[in-house]
Amino acid sequence: MRALLLAAGLGTRLRPITDTTPKCLVPINGTPLLEIWLNRLAEAGIEPLLINTHYLADQVKFFVEGSPFREKIHLAHEEVLRGTAGTLIENLEFFQGEDGLLIHADNYCLANFTAFELAHKNRPLGCLMTMMTFRTNEPSSCGIVELDESGVVIGFHEKVENPPGNLANGAIYILSAELLEKLSLDLCNVQDFSTEVLYRFKGHIFSYETSDVFMDVGTPERYEKANNIRGLKI
């Protein structure tokens, strides 16, 4: 399965760390975040990979050129950021008409991608994508999802006070070929995946909950917390 890793963001909340280092390369216990992603995906046999770049793109290019996975990686540079959906739509041909992964690669994630892919293959009839979810201790700061008895998403609550639960959207999706085709035909001008795409498919999104480490490292406080997790294979 092919994967698109969104890695072009400015990382403004993580300043001053990201003044000189792109967010996708900040180290977690000494290992660049993007390297963690590449290792996890390789373990699951997910390839090739497409990574978009923008902010401090030369650093990302240099990192990729020195990676053992460089032959499996394509870079898509954006002089102007296209947005999460805009990047996906611009690169739909990369998926070659098959299901594919869309990953917001600025999270620290140790999920089992083999299990995630299996869940997608066994998703309920009518579901066009599978969303990775995780339990959070800060539900009011996350996008919380509601599920029906089959694990299908029936509601979204984006950073609201007292949301109904603590099951959060991890912003990692396996998109069916059917959904990718719909994007090319009906939603070709959208820019943001979360606000302009997801809600249109409510009732057609299967949820896979990971119990492995999943953390937003977008603020200095959360970044420090991630670096204090010890003894984990990454």
C-alpha positions in Angstrom: 0.0 0.0 0.0 1.2 3.5 -0.9 1.3 6.3 1.6 1.3 10.1 1.4 3.0 11.8 4.4 2.0 15.4 5.0 5.2 16.9 6.3 5.3 20.5 5.0 3.8 22.4 7.9 5.5 25.4 9.6 5.2 24.0 13.1 4.5 27.5 14.5 3.3 26.2 17.9 6.6 24.4 18.5 8.7 27.5 18.1 11.6 28.3 18.9 12.5 24.6 18.2 11.1 24.9 14.6 12.8 28.2 13.9 15.7 26.1 12.6 14.4 22.6 12.3 11.3 21.5 10.3 8.7 19.9 12.5 8.9 16.6 10.8 12.6 16.3 11.8 12.4 17.3 15.4 14.0 14.4 17.4 12.1 12.2 19.8 14.7 10.7 22.2 17.3 11.4 19.6 15.5 10.0 16.5 14.0 12.4 14.0 10.2 12.2 13.8 10.2 11.4 10.1 12.7 8.6 10.7 10.3 7.0 13.2 7.5 7.2 10.6 9.7 5.6 7.9 10.7 2.7 10.2 7.1 2.0 11.3 5.9 2.0 7.7 8.7 -0.2 6.5 7.9 -2.7 9.2 4.4 -3.0 7.8 5.7 -3.2 4.2 4.1 0.1 3.2 5.7 1.5 0.1 6.4 3.6 -1.9 6.0 6.9 0.0 5.3 10.4 -1.1 6.4 13.2 1.2 5.4 16.8 0.6 7.8 19.6 1.6 7.7 23.4 2.0 9.2 24.9 5.1 13.0 24.3 5.4 12.6 21.8 2.5 16.3 21.5 1.9 16.7 19.9 5.3 14.0 17.3 4.5 15.6 16.6 1.1 19.0 16.1 2.7 17.5 13.8 5.3 15.7 11.7 2.7 18.8 11.4 0.5 20.7 9.9 3.5 17.9 7.5 4.4 18.1 3.8 3.8 14.6 4.1 2.4 15.5 6.8 -0.1 14.8 4.6 -3.2 11.2 4.2 -2.0 10.6 7.9 -1.3 9.3 10.6 -3.6 9.3 14.3 -2.7 6.7 16.8 -3.8 7.8 20.3 -3.1 5.2 23.1 -2.7 6.3 26.6 -3.2 2.9 27.6 -1.7 1.2 25.3 0.7 -1.8 23.6 -0.9 -3.5 22.4 2.3 -4.0 18.9 3.5 -6.7 18.0 0.9 -5.1 20.1 -1.8 -1.8 18.1 -1.6 -3.8 14.9 -1.7 -5.8 15.9 -4.7 -2.7 17.2 -6.5 -1.0 13.8 -6.1 -3.9 11.4 -6.7 -2.1 9.7 -9.5 0.5 8.5 -7.0 -2.0 6.0 -5.7 -2.5 4.4 -9.1 -6.2 3.7 -8.6 -5.7 1.7 -5.4 -6.4 2.3 -1.7 -3.8 4.4 0.1 -2.7 6.0 3.3 -2.9 9.7 4.1 -0.8 10.5 7.1 -0.4 13.8 9.0 3.3 13.1 9.9 3.7 15.6 12.6 2.4 13.2 15.3 4.4 10.8 17.4 2.8 7.4 16.5 3.9 3.9 17.3 0.7 2.2 16.0 0.6 -1.2 14.4 0.1 -0.4 10.7 -0.3 -4.1 9.7 -3.3 -4.3 12.1 -4.6 -0.9 10.8 -4.5 -2.2 7.2 -6.3 -5.4 8.2 -9.0 -3.4 9.9 -9.6 -1.4 6.8 -9.8 -4.6 4.7 -12.5 -5.9 7.1 -14.4 -2.6 7.4 -18.2 -2.5 7.3 -19.9 -2.4 3.9 -20.3 1.1 2.7 -17.3 2.6 4.5 -15.0 4.5 2.2 -12.2 5.1 4.6 -10.7 3.9 7.9 -9.6 6.5 10.5 -7.0 5.8 13.1 -8.2 6.9 16.6 -6.7 7.0 20.1 -7.7 7.8 23.6 -6.7 11.2 24.9 -6.5 12.7 28.4 -7.3 16.1 26.9 -10.5 15.7 24.9 -11.3 19.4 24.7 -8.1 20.0 22.8 -8.7 17.3 20.2 -11.1 16.3 17.5 -13.4 13.8 19.3 -15.4 11.3 17.3 -18.6 9.4 18.1 -19.2 5.9 16.9 -22.1 3.6 16.3 -22.2 0.0 17.5 -20.3 -1.1 14.4 -17.4 1.3 14.9 -18.6 3.7 12.2 -18.1 7.5 12.8 -21.4 9.2 13.2 -20.3 12.5 14.8 -17.4 14.9 15.0 -16.7 17.4 17.9 -13.7 19.6 17.1 -12.0 21.1 20.2 -15.2 21.7 22.2 -15.8 22.0 25.9 -17.1 18.7 27.4 -17.1 16.5 24.3 -19.0 13.2 24.5 -16.0 10.9 25.1 -12.2 10.9 24.7 -11.8 9.0 21.4 -9.8 11.3 19.2 -9.2 11.5 15.5 -5.5 10.7 14.9 -5.5 12.3 11.4 -4.2 9.0 9.8 -6.5 7.5 7.2 -6.7 4.6 4.8 -8.6 6.0 1.8 -10.4 3.6 -0.5 -9.9 3.9 -4.3 -13.6 4.8 -4.5 -13.1 7.7 -2.2 -10.0 8.9 -4.0 -12.0 8.8 -7.2 -14.8 10.9 -5.6 -12.2 13.5 -4.6 -10.9 13.7 -8.2 -14.5 14.2 -9.6 -16.5 16.0 -6.9 -14.1 17.7 -4.5 -11.2 18.7 -6.7 -11.1 22.3 -5.4 -11.1 21.7 -1.6 -8.0 22.5 0.5 -8.4 21.2 4.0 -9.1 17.5 4.6 -10.5 17.8 8.1 -12.9 20.7 7.5 -13.9 20.2 3.9 -13.8 16.4 3.3 -14.3 14.4 6.5 -17.8 15.7 7.5 -19.1 14.8 4.0 -18.5 11.1 4.7 -20.0 10.9 8.2 -21.5 7.5 8.4 -19.1 6.0 5.9 -15.9 6.2 8.0 -14.7 3.1 9.9 -12.7 3.7 13.1 -9.6 1.7 14.2 -8.5 2.5 17.7 -4.8 2.1 18.5 -3.7 1.4 22.0 0.0 2.1 21.2 1.7 5.5 21.8 0.0 8.3 19.9 0.8 11.9 20.8 0.5 15.3 19.3 3.9 16.9 19.7 2.9 20.2 18.4 3.6 22.3 21.5 6.7 22.5 23.6 4.9 20.9 26.6 3.7 17.9 24.6 7.1 17.6 22.8 8.8 17.5 26.2 6.4 14.8 27.3 7.1 12.7 24.3 10.8 12.9 24.9 10.3 11.6 28.5 8.8 8.3 27.3 11.5 5.8 27.8 12.0 2.1 26.9 9.9 2.0 23.7 11.1 0.6 20.5 10.8 3.3 17.8 
